[in-house]
Amino acid sequence: MRKLYKIIVQKFGGSSLKKIGFINNISKKIEKWLDISKKIIVIVSAPYGITDLLSNINKKTKGFKNNDSLISIGENISSVLLNNFLNNRKIRSEILSVYKIPIVTEGKYSDIVYISKKNIKEYLKNNDVLIINGFQSINKEGNIKTLKRGGSDTTAICISSLMKVPCFLFKDVNGIYQVDPKIIKTNKVTKVNIRHVREMSKLGAKVISLESIKKIKSQSIFILSSFTSNSPKKEIKNSTQLCYKENMNKNFIVKKKELLFDIKSKKVKMIVTTIRGISFDMLNLRKNNIYICINEEDKNKFINILKKKLIKYKIYKVYKISIIGNRSINDFFINFELIKKFILKKIINSLEIKISFLIRRKNIKIINKLIKKLTKEI
C-alpha cells in the first residue's frame, strides 16, 4: 500500500507523557501513523512537572557546573520509556541523542545554529522511528545546553524544516480556537495564518511558543490532540494547520493575567531605561503619571527598582484582553459601546492586526460574559 508520507516529524508534549499508560498509548498512536508514513522522527518533552521540579533543584545548586545537564534529564526519561514500548511492538526504533545528530547551539539563549541532516538520514535507514529529546542541544564545547521554554516545539520545527517534511505537534488540545474553550465553546479553526499565531503567542496564548513560531519556514505544521485514538487521516482532518498564505477573516481573543502599575512620575525615559530585562507593554503616558503592564513573575523585581528610585506607585490586578485578526481594530470599535465602561483607565493599545485593553481581575464574571458577547458579535 502506498503511504502518504516518506518522513514526518511528530512532537509529544509533557501532558501526554506524564503517566506510563499515556506513553504506552503514544506508542500505539505511532504504530498507527506508520500506516501512512514510511519513517517517523519523534520529538519528546519531559513528563509533565519534571522540568519544573528539576529547575527548582537547580536553583539550589548554582555552584555546580553545566546545570543544563540536570534540567534536561526529564526528556531522557520520556525517550527511554517510549523506545521500550515501541520495541515491545516490534517497531524498529532508536534514541538519537543530541550528541549523535548533533544539534548545536550558541549564544546566551542557545539559538540552534546546526543540525546534521546527513546523520539523521543515516540513522533512518535502519529504523522506522527515531526518538529525539526535545529541549536539548550541545554547545561548541560539547556541553549540554537547554533551549528556551517550549524548546521541544522548537526542536521539532527546526528538524522538520531541515528535512522539508510535515510537522505534527501533539498537544493537550486538539487545535486552535478563536477563544479559550474553557470560556466559551467556539468552532475549531482548520487553518490559521502563522502571523496571527505569532501575535497570539506574544499576547499570552500557550498553544505554541513564540520561539518555535519564529523557526517556521514553509513546511506544513499541524496542531493535534495527544489524547484521541482516531485514525491518522481523521486526526489530520480534525487538526489545525498553520499556514503562511491563509487569509484569516476570523478574529481571536486572548485573555492574560498581568499587573498594571500606576506610577506617579513624569520621567518616562528614566522608568523605561531602568527596567531592562523586564517584559512590559501597554505603556500609557498621562499628565502626572505613567501606566505600564508587566508579567506577575517580574513584580518583585520591578517594585525594588521603583523603591530604589523613591517612586510612588499603585498596582492593579488586571486581565489584558486582546483581539487579534485582520478585522480586530474595526470590530473593536464597532462594539465599543459594549466594551468602554469596563476598560480600566481608558487604556487601549492597538497595532496593525491586534488591539488590547485592560479590565480589573475582580470583574472575572463580567470579563467572561464580555468575551462571550464579543465572540458572538465579532
VMD Tcl script that draws the C-alpha trace (Angstrom):
set ca {
  {0.00 0.00 0.00}
  {1.35 3.43 -0.98}
  {1.91 5.70 2.02}
  {1.00 9.40 2.22}
  {4.42 10.46 3.50}
  {8.02 9.31 3.27}
  {9.02 11.02 6.52}
  {7.14 13.06 9.12}
  {8.07 14.71 12.41}
  {5.87 14.23 15.48}
  {6.25 16.02 18.80}
  {4.59 14.91 22.05}
  {4.29 17.31 24.99}
  {4.64 16.71 28.71}
  {0.93 16.25 29.44}
  {0.82 13.22 27.13}
  {3.93 11.70 28.76}
  {3.18 12.16 32.47}
  {1.98 8.58 33.06}
  {3.33 5.19 31.96}
  {-0.05 4.35 30.43}
  {0.00 7.59 28.42}
  {3.43 6.75 26.98}
  {2.17 3.29 26.01}
  {-0.79 4.97 24.25}
  {1.64 7.16 22.31}
  {3.47 4.02 21.14}
  {0.11 2.73 19.85}
  {-0.51 6.05 18.09}
  {2.92 5.94 16.42}
  {2.21 2.37 15.27}
  {-0.97 3.63 13.56}
  {0.85 6.52 11.93}
  {3.38 4.14 10.41}
  {0.47 3.06 8.18}
  {0.62 6.44 6.43}
  {4.33 7.34 6.79}
  {7.37 5.21 5.99}
  {9.52 6.87 8.65}
  {8.73 8.96 11.74}
  {11.01 11.25 13.72}
  {9.52 11.63 17.21}
  {10.45 14.55 19.47}
  {9.61 14.13 23.16}
  {9.27 16.55 26.05}
  {9.87 15.67 29.69}
  {6.88 14.19 31.58}
  {4.63 16.95 32.90}
  {6.05 18.67 36.00}
  {9.51 17.12 35.82}
  {11.29 20.13 34.28}
  {9.82 22.46 36.93}
  {10.97 20.05 39.65}
  {14.48 19.91 38.18}
  {14.56 23.71 37.78}
  {13.76 24.11 41.48}
  {16.58 21.71 42.37}
  {18.85 23.64 40.00}
  {18.16 26.92 41.85}
  {19.66 25.35 44.98}
  {22.81 24.15 43.18}
  {24.09 27.29 41.49}
  {27.67 26.47 42.36}
  {27.58 23.39 40.09}
  {28.90 23.43 36.54}
  {26.65 22.85 33.49}
  {23.34 22.71 35.36}
  {21.58 22.34 31.99}
  {22.50 18.64 32.16}
  {20.35 18.41 35.29}
  {17.37 20.36 33.93}
  {17.24 18.23 30.75}
  {17.09 14.81 32.47}
  {13.30 14.64 32.07}
  {13.46 14.23 28.29}
  {15.73 11.19 28.75}
  {13.02 9.51 30.86}
  {10.44 10.01 28.11}
  {12.64 8.77 25.29}
  {13.83 5.62 27.10}
  {10.30 4.59 28.12}
  {8.83 5.30 24.68}
  {11.63 3.38 22.95}
  {10.96 0.33 25.15}
  {7.24 0.40 24.34}
  {7.96 0.68 20.61}
  {10.45 -2.20 20.73}
  {7.82 -4.33 22.50}
  {5.58 -3.67 19.50}
  {8.35 -4.94 17.18}
  {8.86 -1.47 15.75}
  {12.41 -0.66 14.72}
  {13.21 2.40 16.80}
  {16.28 4.07 18.23}
  {17.03 7.02 20.51}
  {19.16 9.56 18.68}
  {20.93 11.81 21.18}
  {21.81 15.44 20.55}
  {25.45 14.31 20.52}
  {24.87 11.78 17.75}
  {22.95 14.17 15.48}
  {24.34 16.73 16.65}
  {22.07 19.69 17.48}
  {24.44 22.60 18.09}
  {23.53 25.93 19.66}
  {25.40 29.09 20.52}
  {24.86 32.35 22.37}
  {23.30 33.26 25.70}
  {19.87 31.99 24.64}
  {21.07 28.77 22.95}
  {19.98 29.52 19.39}
  {20.15 26.47 17.11}
  {22.88 27.01 14.50}
  {23.47 23.48 13.17}
  {21.68 20.14 12.81}
  {23.17 17.33 10.70}
  {20.62 16.27 8.09}
  {23.07 13.67 6.81}
  {23.30 11.91 10.19}
  {19.51 11.85 10.69}
  {19.07 10.29 7.24}
  {21.75 7.70 8.01}
  {20.05 6.57 11.24}
  {16.66 6.45 9.49}
  {17.95 3.80 7.07}
  {17.90 1.10 9.74}
  {14.94 2.37 11.78}
  {11.27 3.15 11.23}
  {11.19 5.55 14.19}
  {13.87 7.84 15.55}
  {13.30 9.32 19.01}
  {14.99 12.65 19.75}
  {14.92 14.53 23.03}
  {13.39 17.96 22.62}
  {14.65 21.00 24.54}
  {18.24 19.65 24.43}
  {21.27 20.74 22.43}
  {25.03 20.98 22.81}
  {27.32 23.98 22.52}
  {30.59 24.06 20.57}
  {32.44 22.82 23.67}
  {30.23 19.71 23.75}
  {28.26 20.65 26.88}
  {24.51 20.06 27.15}
  {22.52 23.29 26.73}
  {18.76 23.69 27.11}
  {16.61 25.73 24.75}
  {14.08 28.30 25.93}
  {10.71 27.19 27.34}
  {8.74 25.46 24.61}
  {12.04 24.11 23.34}
  {10.63 20.73 22.28}
  {8.37 22.51 19.76}
  {11.44 24.39 18.55}
  {13.39 21.14 18.12}
  {10.53 19.56 16.14}
  {10.01 22.57 13.88}
  {13.74 23.02 13.18}
  {14.16 19.33 12.26}
  {11.04 19.28 10.05}
  {12.28 22.45 8.35}
  {15.71 20.89 7.77}
  {14.20 17.66 6.40}
  {11.48 19.58 4.48}
  {8.74 17.33 5.87}
  {5.39 17.95 7.68}
  {5.44 18.52 11.43}
  {2.64 17.27 13.73}
  {2.60 18.88 17.18}
  {0.54 16.76 19.58}
  {-0.88 18.84 22.44}
  {-3.45 18.55 25.21}
  {-5.84 20.49 22.94}
  {-6.97 19.34 19.50}
  {-6.23 22.55 17.63}
  {-6.59 26.34 17.81}
  {-9.87 28.01 18.74}
  {-11.00 31.63 18.39}
  {-11.35 31.79 22.18}
  {-10.20 29.56 25.06}
  {-12.75 26.69 25.02}
  {-12.89 26.90 28.84}
  {-14.55 30.33 28.47}
  {-16.85 29.68 25.53}
  {-17.37 26.87 23.03}
  {-16.36 28.04 19.58}
  {-15.58 26.15 16.42}
  {-12.00 24.99 16.00}
  {-10.17 26.79 13.21}
  {-8.93 24.41 10.49}
  {-6.32 26.82 9.12}
  {-4.68 29.86 10.69}
  {-2.13 32.33 9.44}
  {1.25 31.98 11.19}
  {1.37 35.77 11.63}
  {-1.80 35.61 13.73}
  {-0.45 32.71 15.79}
  {2.72 34.72 16.44}
  {0.68 37.64 17.78}
  {-1.48 35.30 19.88}
  {1.65 33.79 21.42}
  {3.10 37.24 22.21}
  {-0.14 38.16 23.96}
  {-0.28 35.08 26.19}
  {-1.75 32.16 24.20}
  {0.12 28.98 25.12}
  {-0.63 26.57 22.28}
  {2.80 27.06 20.74}
  {5.79 29.06 21.98}
  {6.92 32.27 20.32}
  {10.47 30.95 19.82}
  {9.06 27.94 17.93}
  {6.92 30.11 15.67}
  {9.98 32.14 14.66}
  {11.58 28.93 13.31}
  {8.67 28.03 11.00}
  {9.62 28.33 7.34}
  {7.45 26.89 4.59}
  {6.73 23.38 5.86}
  {3.26 22.21 6.97}
  {2.65 22.47 10.73}
  {-0.37 20.78 12.32}
  {-1.75 21.09 15.89}
  {-3.46 17.88 17.10}
  {-4.57 16.23 20.33}
  {-2.41 13.60 22.02}
  {-5.46 12.04 23.62}
  {-7.56 10.94 20.64}
  {-7.45 7.41 19.25}
  {-8.78 8.11 15.76}
  {-7.15 7.01 12.53}
  {-4.25 9.24 11.40}
  {-6.24 10.54 8.40}
  {-9.13 11.56 10.65}
  {-6.75 13.20 13.13}
  {-5.20 15.26 10.33}
  {-8.66 16.24 9.10}
  {-9.64 17.41 12.61}
  {-6.39 19.32 13.24}
  {-5.47 22.99 12.86}
  {-2.90 23.74 10.17}
  {-0.54 26.70 10.44}
  {-0.08 28.44 7.07}
  {1.64 31.49 5.68}
  {-0.84 32.26 2.92}
  {-4.12 31.73 4.75}
  {-6.20 34.94 4.60}
  {-7.84 34.95 8.01}
  {-11.11 36.84 8.33}
  {-11.75 35.40 11.78}
  {-10.60 37.16 14.93}
  {-9.09 35.51 18.01}
  {-9.46 36.63 21.62}
  {-6.70 36.07 24.20}
  {-7.03 36.70 27.96}
  {-3.87 37.07 30.06}
  {-3.21 37.91 33.72}
  {-0.98 40.95 34.17}
  {-0.22 43.72 36.68}
  {-0.88 47.37 35.86}
  {1.45 49.81 37.62}
  {0.16 53.36 38.07}
  {3.47 55.24 38.55}
  {3.48 58.77 39.96}
  {6.24 60.19 37.79}
  {6.79 62.18 34.61}
  {10.26 60.72 33.94}
  {9.35 58.27 31.16}
  {12.89 57.78 29.87}
  {14.21 57.02 33.35}
  {11.45 54.46 34.03}
  {11.92 52.66 30.69}
  {15.74 52.54 30.88}
  {15.73 51.12 34.43}
  {13.51 48.11 33.62}
  {15.76 46.31 31.15}
  {15.22 42.59 31.42}
  {11.56 43.04 32.43}
  {8.90 42.34 29.82}
  {6.39 45.20 29.71}
  {3.67 46.58 27.45}
  {0.58 48.82 27.43}
  {2.82 51.84 28.18}
  {0.49 54.83 28.55}
  {1.50 58.40 29.40}
  {-0.70 60.84 31.28}
  {-0.09 64.35 32.63}
  {1.33 63.35 36.02}
  {1.75 59.58 35.85}
  {2.75 56.61 33.73}
  {0.80 53.37 33.28}
  {2.73 50.22 32.44}
  {1.81 46.50 32.41}
  {4.22 43.74 33.46}
  {4.09 39.97 33.99}
  {3.36 38.76 37.52}
  {6.72 36.96 37.82}
  {8.53 40.33 37.43}
  {6.51 42.05 40.18}
  {9.10 42.00 43.00}
  {11.96 42.95 40.68}
  {10.04 45.96 39.36}
  {8.89 47.06 42.82}
  {12.52 47.00 44.06}
  {13.54 49.24 41.15}
  {10.78 51.76 41.94}
  {11.61 51.76 45.66}
  {15.29 52.46 44.98}
  {14.24 55.45 42.88}
  {11.79 56.55 45.63}
  {8.95 56.47 43.12}
  {5.37 56.10 44.34}
  {3.12 53.56 42.62}
  {-0.17 51.71 42.79}
  {-0.83 48.19 41.48}
  {-3.98 46.89 39.79}
  {-4.52 43.19 39.15}
  {-5.84 43.03 35.61}
  {-6.65 40.84 32.65}
  {-5.31 42.03 29.35}
  {-7.92 41.22 26.71}
  {-6.53 41.16 23.17}
  {-8.34 40.80 19.86}
  {-6.14 39.53 17.01}
  {-7.07 39.41 13.35}
  {-7.34 41.37 10.13}
  {-10.60 42.92 11.33}
  {-9.69 43.25 15.03}
  {-9.48 47.06 15.30}
  {-12.54 47.60 13.13}
  {-14.62 45.06 15.11}
  {-13.41 46.53 18.42}
  {-14.75 49.98 17.61}
  {-17.98 48.60 16.14}
  {-18.54 47.05 19.60}
  {-17.01 49.92 21.56}
  {-20.25 50.85 23.35}
  {-20.39 47.32 24.73}
  {-16.76 47.46 25.93}
  {-15.93 51.01 27.01}
  {-17.47 51.02 30.51}
  {-15.27 48.04 31.53}
  {-11.92 49.39 30.26}
  {-9.60 50.31 33.15}
  {-8.17 53.84 32.97}
  {-9.29 54.01 29.32}
  {-6.05 52.28 28.33}
  {-6.18 50.86 24.79}
  {-3.21 49.64 22.74}
  {-3.56 48.90 19.02}
  {-1.13 47.90 16.30}
  {-1.88 46.56 12.79}
  {-3.73 43.28 13.43}
  {-4.28 43.48 17.20}
  {-5.92 45.63 19.84}
  {-5.67 45.22 23.62}
  {-7.42 46.71 26.65}
  {-7.41 46.12 30.41}
  {-10.13 45.02 32.84}
  {-9.74 44.61 36.61}
  {-9.36 40.98 37.58}
  {-12.03 41.11 40.26}
  {-14.57 41.51 37.45}
  {-13.90 37.96 36.17}
  {-17.59 37.12 35.63}
  {-18.09 40.32 33.68}
  {-14.92 39.60 31.68}
  {-16.08 36.14 30.60}
  {-19.56 37.47 29.74}
  {-17.93 40.25 27.75}
  {-15.72 37.79 25.85}
  {-18.80 35.68 25.04}
  {-20.66 38.75 23.78}
  {-17.65 39.92 21.78}
  {-17.23 36.47 20.24}
  {-20.89 36.43 19.26}
  {-20.79 39.98 17.89}
  {-17.47 39.51 16.06}
}
mol new
graphics top color blue
foreach p $ca { graphics top sphere $p radius 0.5 }
foreach p [lrange $ca 0 end-1] q [lrange $ca 1 end] { graphics top cylinder $p $q radius 0.2 }
display resetview
